[in-house]
Amino acid sequence: MRWFLAAVLGVVLSSAGDAHEKFKIVGTVVKVHAEQLDVKAVDGATYEMDMYDSAVVFRQNRKVGRSELRPGVKVTVNALGHDMFDLEVVEVHIAP
């Protein structure tokens, strides 16, 4: 029985290490690369986030093209990652 519980606990702990955290970055677009979005947040830090084709861009709750993302545009970015240095963009909301 102890062996079984130890095995179950090991599986649970190892799968918890692979979980992604949710992050919300509010700030201004600094630069848009082919697969990266750089945003200067309101806290003064600049976050470089991976942005793949699966990322969706919204303006007033309507999908818009990625071409709407230009330097100086105020955005809220929902991202997933292990920490603030390893983020992947899920969706971007352009401020009205």
BANU-512787 format. One line per 3 residues: number of its first residue (from 1); for each residue x negated, y, z negated of N, C-alpha, C, O, CB. Coordinates in steps of 0.2 Angstrom, whole numbers, plus 5000, padded with zeros to 4 digits. Each point is the difference from the previous one (the first is absolute). Glycine has a CB too. Example, Ala and Ser with C-alpha at 12.3 -4.5 7.8 and 13.67 -1.06 7.14 Angstrom:
% residues 2
1	4934,4972,4961,5004,5006,5000,4996,5006,5000,4995,4999,4997,5014,4995,4997 | 4993,5011,5010,4996,5006,4999,5004,5005,4997,4997,5006,4999,4997,4991,5011 .
This chain:
% residues 96
1	4996,4994,5000,5004,5006,5000,4996,5006,5000,5001,5005,5004,5008,4989,4990 | 4985,5006,5002,4996,5006,5000,4997,5001,5007,4999,5006,5002,4998,4992,4986 | 5001,4997,5015,4997,5001,5007,5005,5003,5004,4998,5004,5004,4995,4986,4994 .
4	5013,5008,5002,5005,5003,5005,5001,5007,4998,5000,5004,5005,5006,4985,4996 | 4995,5013,4993,5001,5007,4998,4993,5004,5002,5001,5006,5003,5007,4991,4988 | 4987,5001,5008,4994,5003,5002,4999,5001,5008,4998,5005,5002,4996,4990,4988 .
7	5009,5000,5014,5000,5001,5007,5005,5005,5002,4998,5004,5005,4998,4984,4996 | 5010,5012,4996,5005,5005,5002,4998,5007,4998,5000,5005,5004,5009,4986,4994 | 4988,5010,4996,4997,5006,4998,4995,5003,5005,4999,5006,5002,5003,4991,4986 .
10	4993,4998,5014,4995,5002,5005,5003,5002,5007,4997,5005,5003,4996,4987,4991 | 5012,5005,5008,5003,5002,5006,5004,5007,5000,4999,5004,5004,5002,4984,4999 | 5002,5013,4991,5003,5007,4999,4995,5005,5000,5001,5005,5003,5009,4989,4991 .
13	4985,5005,5002,4995,5005,4999,4996,5002,5007,4999,5006,5001,5000,4991,4987 | 5000,4998,5016,4996,5001,5006,5005,5003,5005,4997,5004,5004,4996,4986,4994 | 5013,5009,5002,5005,5003,5005,5001,5008,4998,5001,5004,5004,5004,4985,4998 .
16	4995,5012,4991,5001,5007,4998,4994,5004,5002,5001,5006,5001,5005,4990,4989 | 4988,5002,5011,4994,5004,5002,5001,5002,5008,4997,5005,5002,4996,4989,4990 | 5011,5003,5012,5001,5001,5007,5006,5005,5001,5001,5003,5005,4995,4986,4998 .
19	5007,5013,4991,5006,5005,5001,4998,5007,5002,4995,5002,4997,5011,4991,4995 | 4998,5010,5012,4998,5007,5001,5004,5005,4996,5006,4998,4998,4992,4998,5014 | 5000,5009,4986,5003,5006,4997,5003,5004,5005,4998,5001,5005,4994,4998,4985 .
22	5013,5005,5007,5004,5005,5004,4997,5007,4998,4999,5001,4995,5011,4992,5007 | 4988,5011,5004,4998,5006,4998,5004,5005,5004,5002,4999,5006,4986,4997,4992 | 5012,5010,5000,5004,5006,5003,4995,5006,5000,4998,5002,4995,5014,4994,5002 .
25	4986,5006,5009,4995,5006,5001,5004,5006,5002,5003,4999,5006,4987,4993,4996 | 5010,5013,4995,5003,5006,5002,4994,5005,5002,4996,5002,4996,5015,4996,4997 | 4989,5005,5013,4995,5005,5002,5001,5002,5007,5005,5000,5003,4988,4995,4989 .
28	5001,5007,5011,5000,5003,5006,4995,4995,5005,4995,4998,4998,5007,5014,4997 | 5000,4987,5011,4996,4996,5005,4994,5004,5001,5000,5006,5002,5010,4989,5003 | 4984,5002,4994,4993,5002,5002,4998,4998,5007,4998,5004,5004,4999,4996,4984 .
31	5004,4994,5013,4998,4997,5007,5004,4994,5001,5001,4996,4996,4987,5009,5003 | 5013,4994,5008,5004,4993,5002,4995,4997,5005,4998,5003,5005,5013,5002,4993 | 4987,4989,5000,4995,4996,5004,5005,4994,5003,5006,5000,4999,4984,5002,4994 .
34	5007,4994,5012,5003,4995,5003,5004,4995,4995,5006,4999,5001,4986,5002,5008 | 5004,4997,4986,5003,4996,4995,4999,5002,4993,4999,4996,4995,5000,4995,5013 | 5001,5016,4991,4999,5003,4993,5003,5006,5000,5000,5004,5004,4989,4990,4995 .
37	5014,5008,4995,5003,5006,4998,4996,5003,4994,5000,4997,4995,5011,4999,5010 | 4987,5010,4996,4996,5003,4994,5005,5006,4997,5002,5004,5004,4987,4994,5001 | 5013,5001,4989,5004,5005,4997,4997,5003,4993,4997,4997,4996,5013,4997,5009 .
40	4990,5013,4995,4998,5003,4994,5006,5001,4995,5004,5004,5002,4986,5002,5005 | 5009,4991,4988,5006,4999,4995,5000,5007,4996,4995,5004,5000,5004,4983,5000 | 5007,5014,4996,5001,5006,4996,4995,5000,4994,4998,5005,4997,5014,4995,5007 .
43	4985,4994,4995,4995,5000,4994,4993,5002,5003,4995,5000,4996,5012,4991,4998 | 4992,5010,5012,4994,5002,5003,4996,4995,5003,4995,5002,5004,5005,5007,4988 | 5001,4985,5007,4997,4994,5003,5002,4999,5007,5006,5001,5002,4992,4994,4987 .
46	4997,5003,5015,5002,4998,5007,5000,4992,5001,4995,4997,4998,5000,5014,5006 | 5011,4986,4998,5001,4993,5000,4999,4998,5008,5004,5003,5004,5003,4997,4985 | 4989,4995,5012,4999,4997,5007,5004,4994,5000,4998,4995,4996,4991,5011,5006 .
49	5017,4993,5001,5004,4994,5000,5000,4997,5007,5000,5004,5005,5007,5001,4986 | 4993,4989,5009,5001,4996,5006,5007,5001,5003,5005,4999,4996,4986,4992,5001 | 5010,5010,5009,5007,5001,5003,5000,4997,5006,4998,5002,5006,5003,5009,4989 .
52	5003,4983,5005,5001,4996,5006,5006,5001,5003,5004,5004,4998,4989,4987,4997 | 5008,5006,5011,5006,5001,5004,5007,4998,4996,5005,5003,5002,4988,4994,5008 | 5006,4999,4985,5006,4999,4996,5003,5005,4995,5005,5000,4998,4991,4988,5002 .
55	4999,5017,4999,5002,5006,4996,5006,5004,5004,4999,5002,5006,4989,4999,4989 | 5017,5002,5001,5005,5004,5003,5000,5007,4998,4998,5001,4994,5009,4988,5006 | 4994,5015,5004,5000,5008,4999,5007,5002,5000,5004,4999,5005,4984,5002,5000 .
58	5014,5003,4990,5007,5003,5000,4999,5008,4999,4996,5002,4997,5009,4987,4998 | 5000,5014,5008,5001,5007,4999,5008,5001,4998,5004,4998,5005,4986,5006,5003 | 5012,4998,4987,5007,5001,4998,5003,4993,5001,5006,5000,5002,4994,5012,5001 .
61	4997,4983,4994,5003,4993,5000,5002,4997,5007,5004,4995,5001,5001,5008,4988 | 4991,5000,5016,5001,4997,5007,4993,4998,5002,4995,5004,4999,5015,5003,5004 | 4989,4988,5001,4994,4997,5002,4997,5005,5006,5004,5002,5004,4999,4986,4993 .
64	4991,5014,5002,4997,5004,5005,4993,4997,5002,4998,4995,4997,5007,5015,4999 | 4992,4992,5009,4994,4997,5003,4994,5003,4995,5000,5004,4997,5004,4996,5015 | 4991,4996,4989,4994,5001,4996,4996,5007,5002,4996,5003,4996,5002,4984,5002 .
67	5004,5015,5008,4997,5006,5002,5002,5006,4996,4997,5006,5001,5003,4989,5011 | 5006,5004,4984,5002,5006,4996,4995,5001,4994,5000,5005,4997,5012,4992,5006 | 4984,4998,4996,4995,5001,4994,4994,5003,5003,4996,4998,5004,5007,4992,4991 .
70	4996,5017,5003,4994,5004,5002,4997,5003,4993,5004,5001,4995,5002,5001,5017 | 4988,5000,4989,4997,5004,4994,5004,5006,4998,5003,5004,5004,4986,4992,5000 | 5012,5004,4989,5004,5006,4998,5007,4998,4998,5004,5004,4996,4989,5003,5010 .
73	5010,4987,4996,5007,4998,4999,5000,4997,4993,4996,4996,4998,5006,5002,5014 | 5003,5004,4984,5001,4998,4994,5004,4993,5000,5005,5000,5003,4995,5012,4992 | 4998,4983,5001,5003,4994,5001,5000,4996,4993,4997,5002,4995,4998,4997,5016 .
76	5009,4996,4988,5000,4996,4995,4999,4993,5003,5004,4998,5004,5004,5009,4989 | 4987,4989,5004,4998,4994,5003,5001,4995,4995,4998,5000,4994,4994,5005,5013 | 5012,4989,4995,5001,4994,4996,4995,4995,5003,5000,4999,5006,5013,5004,4992 .
79	4983,4995,4997,4995,4995,5002,4999,4994,4995,5002,5001,4995,4992,5009,5011 | 5003,4985,4997,4998,4994,4995,4993,4999,5000,4996,5002,5005,5015,4993,4998 | 4987,5003,4991,4992,4998,5000,4999,4998,4993,5004,4999,4996,4993,5009,5012 .
82	4996,4990,4992,4998,4997,4993,4998,5006,4996,5001,4999,4993,4995,4991,5012 | 5002,5015,4997,4998,5006,4997,5000,5006,5004,5002,5000,5006,4991,4994,4986 | 5006,5012,5006,5000,5006,5004,4995,5001,5005,5000,5004,5005,5004,5001,4985 .
85	4991,4990,5010,4995,5000,5006,5001,4995,5005,4996,4999,5005,4996,5005,4986 | 5014,4992,5008,5001,4995,5005,5008,5000,5001,5004,4996,4998,4986,4997,4998 | 5012,5012,5008,5007,5001,5002,5002,4999,5007,4996,5001,5004,5004,5007,4987 .
88	5006,4989,5010,5003,4999,5007,5007,5004,5000,5004,4999,4996,4989,4990,5005 | 5007,5015,5004,5007,5004,5000,5005,4996,5002,5000,4995,5005,4994,5015,4999 | 5012,4990,4993,5006,4997,5001,5005,5005,5004,5002,4998,5005,4996,4994,4985 .
91	5003,5014,5007,5004,5005,5004,4997,5007,4998,4998,5001,4994,5012,4991,5006 | 4992,5012,5004,4998,5007,4999,5006,5004,5001,5004,5000,5005,4984,4999,4999 | 5013,5006,4991,5006,5005,5001,4997,5007,5000,4997,5002,4996,5011,4990,4997 .
94	4994,5011,5013,4998,5007,5001,5005,5004,4997,5006,5000,5000,4989,4997,5011 | 5002,5008,4985,5004,5005,4996,5003,5004,5005,4998,5002,5005,4994,4998,4985 | 5015,5002,5008,5003,5005,5005,4998,5007,5000,5002,5004,5003,5008,4989,4994 .
